[in-house]
Amino acid sequence: MRTVLFAEVPCFYATVEISQDPSLAGRPVIVGGDPRKRGLVQAASPEALARGVEPDTPMLEALRLCPDARALRTNMALYRGISRQLFACLRRVFPRLESFGLGGAYFDLGPSPSPPERIAAALADAVRAELSLPLRIGIASGKFLARLAAEESGAAQLRRIPAGAELDFLRPLPVGRLEGVGRKTEAGLAELGAATIGDVLALGRERLEEAFGAHGLRIFALASAEDAVPVRAERHPQSLSREVTLCGEALDRGVLTEHLLDLARELEAELARQGLSAARVGLKARYADGETHTRSQTLDTPLAGAAEIQALAVRLLDRTQAGSRPLRGLGVQLGKLAPAAEGERQLPLFPAGR
């Protein structure tokens, strides 16, 4: 029986905003688009969720349901930056993970010598100490169950479903908690008399297949705690990138070179944080008219230093129309990432199962 751990920062966008402004703690917070332009809710704090605000609710409706909420515009640059730090932090505890959105990750614990609860505590402690963010964690025999356990973890922020107790955990939950059961399928199940996952099991495989086809078989499998989907774990990200939006319509090559150095320094710090080097460097140039050109070069010898990254990025810049055509944005991407020399790497707290 395998052991899968799922860890996530709950209500990621809203929780990140609260971590940046502690005065928001305990208040209903709604993150989304401009209410005047029919923007939708992207995330809400637990206080707002308790008042009926849900993702994809129109912002105007959300503010009607929760008039005292603090409404914030979506800040993807902030969330992506925190997400990168989050995954780097998680990998330092247990290197092999599969990311789930910006704020969650799966871990196949395999034959790890450490008890799952100890690994969970180490992950939560590391993220709290480094990023001041909470984690909720679920541990189970499969990915779907582990994520559901995390969602049901309550104030403890940790729930483990022991082997053999999966159906007892699932049966009382509403059918909408099954992965892939949206409003349309939920309505169809209701017509068959199924309100809970236990009711779904009572319908049986054949009736679900007759009503929903292959989708019905998937529903029955999840309701039966059958989930063999593997954790596609990687020890490190496959690429790293940084971008900058330029003020005005940049033409000065000296200014562009300085921006590339800033991006290279940020990438150098991230490579060092994760113990990586890169064998491919790419450049993205976004012109004032919106057209984007990309250039890249693969290296025989990996690099990790800001000076090397900047030097190669400048050479790639020479292969664009920068300087003669106004630019609005620059980006540098590193690919073909691999662990740096062993002596330069920081060892993880727990060895990963192989």
FENQUI-V174690 format. One record per backbone hydrogen bond with DSSP energy under -0.5 kcal/mol. CO is the residue of the C=O (numbers start at 1). NH is the residue of the N-H. If there is no record, write none. Layout:
co = (CO CO)
nh = (NH NH)
//
This chain:
co = (3 3 4 5 6 7 8 8 9 11 12 13 14 15 16 17 21 22 24 28 29 30 31 31 32 34 34 35 39 40 41 43 45 45 46 48 48 49 54 57 58 59 60 61 62 64 66 69 70 70 72 75 76 77 78 79 80 81 82 83 84 85 86 87 88 89 90 90 92 93 95 97 98 100 103 104 105 106 107 107 109 115 115 116 117 118 119 120 121 122 123 124 125 126 127 127 127 128 136 137 138 139 140 142 143 144 145 146 147 148 150 153 153 154 157 159 160 162 165 166 167 168 170 171 173 174 175 178 180 182 183 184 185 186 187 188 189 190 193 195 196 197 198 199 200 204 205 206 207 208 209 212 213 213 214 215 216 217 218 219 220 221 222 225 230 231 234 238 240 242 244 244 248 250 252 253 254 255 256 257 258 259 260 261 262 263 264 265 266 267 268 269 270 271 271 272 275 277 278 279 280 281 282 283 284 284 285 285 286 286 287 291 293 295 297 300 303 305 306 307 308 309 310 311 312 313 314 316 317 321 321 325 326 327 328 329 330 331 332 333 334 335 335 336 338 341 341 342 345)
nh = (109 110 140 107 138 105 10 136 12 15 16 17 18 19 20 21 24 25 27 70 45 72 42 43 74 37 39 38 59 33 56 31 48 49 50 51 53 52 57 41 62 63 64 65 66 67 69 71 30 72 32 79 80 81 82 83 84 85 86 87 88 89 90 91 92 93 93 94 349 350 97 234 106 104 9 100 7 98 5 109 112 118 119 120 121 122 123 124 125 126 127 128 129 130 131 132 133 132 8 159 6 161 4 146 147 148 149 150 151 152 153 156 158 157 137 139 162 165 169 170 171 172 173 198 197 177 178 181 182 186 187 188 189 190 191 192 194 193 195 175 200 201 202 203 204 208 209 210 211 212 213 215 216 217 218 219 220 221 222 223 224 226 225 227 232 233 97 337 334 332 246 330 250 327 256 257 258 259 260 261 262 263 264 265 266 267 268 269 270 271 272 273 274 275 276 275 340 338 303 299 335 297 333 295 286 331 287 293 328 329 290 287 285 283 281 302 278 309 310 311 312 313 314 315 316 317 318 319 320 324 325 323 288 250 246 286 244 284 242 282 240 279 280 279 277 344 345 345 347)
//
